[in-house]
């Protein structure tokens, strides 16, 4: 045998150093698996949040995990039973949820709960104000929120709303506008963190504001919605209303923050009431609520529709004459929508959360009761 081809005499015994290395590797793998299981971030799983009211009348946030589109959600509560949750939204990285809790005299603080550990921490105490609608910017640093100050004459939650910004890195906390009397609420960030849209009570409409150079504009806003942004361009959605013959129509409009141009997505002569538009993750499609005012498909409640970003190719996803569907939200992969369904039959009907399959055009019940569903990134 050629000595060059002979197998060397290797000592195959495992040293203590090898054992230590493998122990560390296995421990790290176990931790990662446990965190993924706890937070629902394992491959193929979809996570969403929703709201319920417990037996003592307090609103609670729940985390639900779907192993696949056919599975029954695995749900657990994220907030203490004695907390009265007012609103909530996940952080851009999907690691936690920011929410507000209402206390005495309408005062509310902002809190943050980790989806991995379930640990809850105070984010922004508001001892003499109602702080709500907290939204982190795309970089995870600036938090815009609505603030209502407590006065000697009224509870905090009934005071005029103003927009504030918290720098979570430095702790700096200040009003968004130089004019301290300027009103605004429910701000939303653009995809690049350059713009904010917000509900403007006075003057009434949808406001947009550039956080870098101070440019701003005001647009029509028939439904008083905050205006969702495209994930790929400086486009936002709002609504416009007018009387058309004997019908009061509401059309969905796409605005351009840079040019201030508005495009009617509903169609110039459409006899509809459209609202709650939401761009798909790739920015190519828009899911929205529509009520047809005439014809055989006219319903009492609003249904879920989908159209291209330019308003073309609109098609109906739900057709339930005995129900009203709430604002649709896209799954991170763009395959599904979540929507709240409210039955229009029966005095004691409550909200339920439904999953809508975009390709199959099918809907199924996910949780009951369940309100204000939102996907986690």
N, C-alpha and C positions, 0 to 999 in steps of 0.2 A: 504493500500500500504506500502510495505517495505521502510522505510526511506532511506535505503542504495541504493535503485534503483531509487529514485526520482531525477529528473533533478535539478541541482542547479539553483538558481535564479541569472542568470548572467546578468550583466549590459552590453548590446550590443551597447551602444553608442560609437562613434568613437572620440577619443581624438585628440587634435591638434598635439600631438606627432605622432600618427598613420598617420594622414594626411601628415605630413612632410616626414615621411619615405616613404610612397607610392609615393609621389611627386618625391622624389629623384630616386626611382626605375624606375618609368615611364620615367623620363627624361633621365636616363642612357640607358634605352632600346631604346628610340627614337634616341639618338645619335648613338648608335651602328647600328641601322637600316639604318640611313642616311649615315653613313660611308660605310657600306656594299653596299648600293645602289650606292654611288658615286664611289667606287673603283671596284665594280663588284665582290666582294668576297662572295656574298651570296651563300648558298648551292645550288649545281646543276648548277651554272653558270660557264662558261669558259671564260677566258679573254686572249686576244692576242694583240700584237702590230704590226703595219705595217707602211710602209713609203709611202708617196705620194709627188708629186711636185705641189706646188700651182701656182696661176696665175702669180706670179712674179718670178717664176723659182726657188723657195727655197724649199728644201726638208723638210718635216714636219713629226713628229711622231704622229700616231693616236692610241688611245686606243679603242678596240672593245670588246663588251660584248655579249656573246651568252647565251641566256636563256636555250636553248637546241640545239641539233644537227640540228633541222629542222628550227630554228628561223632565222630571218634576223638580222645580227649584228647591235647593237646600238653603233655607233662610234662617237668619238669626238677628236678634235685636242688637243695635250698635249703641244705643243711648240709654241712660238710666231711666227707670220707670217713672220717676217723679219729675223728669224734665218735660217741659212743654215746648217742643220743637216748633219753630215758626217757619223756617226755610232751611235748605241745605243744598250743597253742590260739591262734587268731587274735585280734588286738586288736579291740575293738568297732567301730572305724572301718574295719577291713579292710586297713589299710596295712602291717601287719607280723605276725609270729608270735613268741610267747614260748614258749621251750622250755627243758628242763633236759637237761644232759649229765652222765652218770655218769663219775666218775674213780676213782682208787685209794681203797681203804678205804671205798667206797660214798659218797664225797663227790660232790656235784653242785651246779653253779652254774646260775643262770638267765641265759639269753641272749635276744637279740632280733634277728631278721633282717628287713630291709626287703623287701617284695615288689616294690617298684619298682626298687631298685638292686641287690638281692641282698647288700647290705652287712650283715655280722654284727657286733654289738657286745655286750660284757658288760653285762647289766642289773643283776645282783646276785651278786657273788662270795660264796661261802659256804665259807671255807677250812677250817672245822671242823664242817661240817654237810652234810646232804643237803637241798637246797631243790628243790621240785618243785611241779607242779600250779598254776602261776601263772595267775591270772585277774584281768584288769583290770576295774574297775567300769565302769558305763555312761558315766561322765564321763571315763574314761581317765586318772584320777589315782591312785586307790588300787588297789594290787595286793595281793590276798590270796594266800597260798601256804602250802604245807605244809613244815614244817621238822623235821628229825630230827638231833639233835646227836650228834657223834662222842664216844664214851666210851673209857675204857681197857679196857673189857670187850667191846665189840661195834662192828662197822662201823656207819657212820652210817645206812645205809639200813635197818638192822634195829632201830634205836632207836625209842622211842615217838614218834608224830607229834604235832605241835602246830601251831596256826594262827598265822601272823604276817601283819602288814600293812605294806607299804612305801608311803610317800607319795612318788610319783615326782617331785613338784614340789619338795618340801623335802628329800628324802633321809631323812626320819625313818623308822626301822625298829623295830617293837616287836611284842610278843606281842599277839594279839587280846584274850585274856581276862586279867583282873587276876590270876586264879589261875594261876600259872606252871606248875602240874602238870596243868591241864585238857587233855585230849587231844582231837584232832580232825584231820581231813584232808579233802582234795578239796572245798573250799568252792565254792559257786556263788552268784552275785549274783542278787537279784531284779531285775525290769525297771527299777525306780526307784532302785536302789542303797540301799534302806532295810534290806533283810534279806540275811542269808547263810544258806544251808543247808549242812550238812556231815555227813560220816560221823562218828558218835561211837562210838569203840571201847569206852569205859567211862565211864558206863553205855552199853550198846549200844543203838543206834538211829539215827534221823535227827534231828539237832539243827537248830534254827533260832535265829537271833540277830539282834536289831535293833541296828544299829551306832550309832543315834542315842540311844536311851534304855535300851539294855541288856536289854530284854525277851527272854526265851528260852523254848523249850519243846522237849520230846523226844517223838518219835513212833516207832511201829513201823517197822522197816526190814529186811525179811526177806532182801533181796538185797544189802545193803550198798552201795547205790548212792547217789550224792551228792544226788539230788533236783533235777530240772530245774524251772524256774519258768515260769509263764505270762508272755508278753510284754505283757500288758495288765492284769493283776490280781495281787493278792498270793496266788496259788495256787501250790502246789508238788506234786510227785508223789513218792509213796513206795510201799512194798509191805507187805503183811501176809500171814502164812502160818498155816495150821492144818490139822489132820487132819480130813478130811471123808469119813466112811465108811472106805474102804480107801485113799483117795487123799490125797496131800499137796498141798494147793492153795496157790497164791500169787496174791493179788489185787492189782490196781493201785488205789491210793487217791489221791484228790485232797484235799490239805489246804489250809485257809485260815489264813494266818499271823496274821490279826487276831483271828479267833474261835476258832482251834485245832480247828475242826470237820473231821472226816474223812468223806469220802464214798467208798463202795465203787463204783468204776467198772466192775469186771469183772462184777458181777451176783452177788447174794447166794448163789445155789446153783450158780454156774458151776464146773464141774470143769476148771479151767485152771491153768496156771502163767504168769502175766503179769509182765512187767518192762520196764525201759528205756523208760519213757514219755517222750515229747517233744512239746511243744506246737508247733502250726503258727505261722507268723509273725503271723497275725491272732488267734491265741489261741482259735480256734473248734474246732480239731481236735487230736487226739492220735494220734501214731503210736507203736506199741509192739510188743514181742515177745510172742508167745503160743505156748504148747504146749498143744494139746488133749489131755486125758488119756484120753478115751474116744470111741467112735464111729468111723465110717469115715475121718474126716479126721485122726485121731490120728497124730502123727509123732514120731520120735525127737528131732529138733531143733526149735528154735523158728522160727516163721514171722513175717512182718511183717503186722500188722493196723493198721487205722485206725478210730477212733470219734470221735463228737462229744465236746466237752469235758465233757458231763454223763454220758458212758458209753453213750449211745444210738447206734443205727445202726452198730454195729461190722461191719466187713467185712474180708475177707482179701485181701491183696495178693500174697503168695507162697504157693505150695503145692508145695514141693519136698521129698518125703519123705526124700531122700538128702542134705539139707543143713541146716545150722544158720545162721541169719542173726543178725548182731550188732545193736547198738543203731542204730535209724534216726535220721537227721538230715535236717531239712527244708532245701530250697533257699530262698534269700532271697525268691523270688517265690511260694513255696508250691506249686509245680507238681510238684516231684520230691522223692524221698528218696534218700539214699545209705545203703548198708548193706554191712557186711562179710559175705561168704558163706564158709562153711567146709564143705567136702565131708565127709560122714560115711563115704565109701567110699574105701578106699586108704590105706595107711600113710603115704604121702609127700605127701598133699594139703596145700596151703598156702592161706592166706587170699586172697580176691579181692574187689575192690570192684565193686558193682553199682549201676546207676541204675534206680530204680523210678518209673514215670510214674503219677501219682495218677489222672488222668482216664482214661487208656487202660488202666490196670491191667496194664501191661507191664513186664518187667524185662529188662535187657541188661547184659552184662559190659562194664565200663569199663577196668579195669586188672588185670593179673595178673603178679606178685603185688601185693597192696595191702591194707593193714590200717588200722584206726582212721580211716576217712574222716571229714572234716568240711568243710562249706561255708565259704567266706569271705564275710563280709557285703559 
